[in-house]
């Protein structure tokens, strides 16, 4: 790709809310293109529409893991911890099985379901904080 379709002027002119909306819907934050995954867990290296390289540096997607973990922990609090505090304060003899089911869903199912969304959301967050320059990521050799 000799002249990429993305760059500072492209990402700087897009509002952060739009970048995040694109990321939350598994779309390229730069151009809004879709089909970024070859499977549920295999993200393409570049956007098929604009050619933007998603991993900007070594270990880039560690932030996506943190986003996914934070969402899973938030769900754990909403589905397990808060209800257990309320339930045991009002009915100390209540069953814990519904609470364990909610915790299991939050801890195991949610990170798997939200995995691709966390990666595209991380790309959008990164572009919001550090817009892409026309020289990065490097052209395909």
C-alpha positions as CSV (number, residue, x, y, z in Angstrom):
1,X,0.0,0.0,0.0
2,X,1.8,3.1,-1.2
3,X,-0.8,5.6,0.0
4,X,-2.8,4.5,2.9
5,X,-6.4,5.7,3.2
6,X,-5.9,6.4,6.9
7,X,-3.8,9.0,8.6
8,X,-3.8,11.9,11.0
9,X,-6.3,14.0,9.0
10,X,-8.7,11.0,8.8
11,X,-8.7,10.0,12.5
12,X,-8.3,13.5,13.9
13,X,-11.4,14.7,12.0
14,X,-13.6,11.9,13.4
15,X,-15.2,12.6,16.8
16,X,-14.2,10.3,19.7
17,X,-17.8,9.2,20.2
18,X,-17.9,8.0,16.6
19,X,-14.6,6.1,16.9
20,X,-15.9,4.4,20.1
21,X,-19.3,3.6,18.5
22,X,-17.5,2.0,15.6
23,X,-15.3,0.0,18.0
24,X,-18.3,-1.2,20.1
25,X,-19.9,-2.5,17.0
26,X,-16.9,-4.5,15.8
27,X,-16.1,-2.1,12.9
28,X,-12.9,-0.4,11.9
29,X,-12.5,2.8,14.0
30,X,-10.8,4.6,11.1
31,X,-13.2,3.9,8.2
32,X,-16.2,2.1,9.7
33,X,-15.6,-1.0,7.6
34,X,-16.7,-4.4,8.8
35,X,-15.6,-8.0,8.4
36,X,-12.6,-7.6,10.6
37,X,-12.6,-11.2,11.9
38,X,-11.9,-14.5,10.3
39,X,-13.5,-16.3,13.2
40,X,-14.7,-15.3,16.7
41,X,-11.2,-15.1,18.1
42,X,-9.1,-14.3,14.9
43,X,-8.9,-10.6,14.1
44,X,-7.3,-9.7,10.7
45,X,-4.0,-7.8,10.9
46,X,-5.4,-5.0,8.7
47,X,-8.7,-3.5,7.8
48,X,-10.0,-5.0,4.6
49,X,-11.4,-1.7,3.5
50,X,-8.8,1.0,4.4
51,X,-5.7,-1.2,5.1
52,X,-5.2,0.2,8.6
53,X,-2.9,-2.1,10.7
54,X,-4.6,-2.7,14.0
55,X,-1.6,-3.8,16.2
56,X,0.4,-0.5,16.3
57,X,3.2,-2.0,18.4
58,X,4.3,-5.2,20.2
59,X,1.8,-6.2,22.9
60,X,-0.8,-3.7,21.5
61,X,-3.8,-5.8,22.5
62,X,-2.9,-6.1,26.1
63,X,-5.2,-3.1,26.6
64,X,-8.1,-5.1,25.0
65,X,-7.5,-7.8,27.7
66,X,-7.8,-5.1,30.4
67,X,-11.0,-3.7,28.8
68,X,-12.5,-7.2,28.7
69,X,-11.4,-8.0,32.3
70,X,-12.9,-4.7,33.5
71,X,-16.2,-5.4,31.8
72,X,-16.3,-8.9,33.2
73,X,-15.6,-7.6,36.7
74,X,-18.3,-5.0,36.4
75,X,-20.8,-7.7,35.3
76,X,-19.6,-9.8,38.2
77,X,-20.5,-7.0,40.6
78,X,-23.9,-6.4,39.0
79,X,-24.9,-10.0,38.7
80,X,-23.4,-11.5,41.8
81,X,-21.9,-9.2,44.5
82,X,-24.6,-6.5,44.7
83,X,-27.5,-9.0,44.6
84,X,-25.8,-11.1,47.3
85,X,-25.4,-8.2,49.6
86,X,-29.0,-7.2,49.2
87,X,-30.3,-10.8,49.3
88,X,-28.4,-11.7,52.5
89,X,-29.4,-8.5,54.2
90,X,-33.1,-9.1,53.6
91,X,-33.2,-12.9,53.6
92,X,-30.2,-14.6,55.3
93,X,-31.5,-18.1,54.6
94,X,-31.7,-17.5,50.8
95,X,-30.2,-19.9,48.3
96,X,-26.8,-19.0,46.8
97,X,-27.2,-20.9,43.6
98,X,-28.8,-18.1,41.5
99,X,-26.0,-15.8,42.6
100,X,-23.4,-18.4,41.7
101,X,-25.0,-18.8,38.3
102,X,-24.8,-15.0,37.7
103,X,-21.2,-15.0,38.8
104,X,-20.4,-17.9,36.5
105,X,-22.0,-16.1,33.6
106,X,-20.1,-12.9,34.4
107,X,-16.8,-14.7,34.9
108,X,-16.7,-17.2,32.1
109,X,-19.3,-16.5,29.4
110,X,-19.1,-12.7,29.2
111,X,-15.3,-12.5,28.4
112,X,-15.7,-15.0,25.6
113,X,-18.8,-13.3,24.2
114,X,-17.2,-9.8,24.5
115,X,-13.7,-10.7,23.3
116,X,-13.9,-9.3,19.7
117,X,-15.8,-6.2,20.9
118,X,-13.0,-5.5,23.4
119,X,-10.3,-5.6,20.7
120,X,-12.1,-3.2,18.3
121,X,-13.0,-1.0,21.2
122,X,-9.4,-0.9,22.3
123,X,-8.3,0.1,18.8
124,X,-10.9,3.0,19.0
125,X,-9.7,4.1,22.4
126,X,-6.1,4.1,21.3
127,X,-7.0,6.2,18.2
128,X,-8.9,8.6,20.4
129,X,-5.9,9.1,22.7
130,X,-3.2,8.8,20.1
131,X,-4.4,9.5,16.5
132,X,-2.6,7.6,13.8
133,X,0.2,9.3,11.8
134,X,0.5,8.8,8.1
135,X,3.8,7.0,8.7
136,X,2.4,4.4,11.0
137,X,1.8,1.5,11.0
138,X,4.5,0.7,8.6
139,X,3.6,-0.2,5.0
140,X,3.4,-3.8,4.0
141,X,6.7,-5.1,2.7
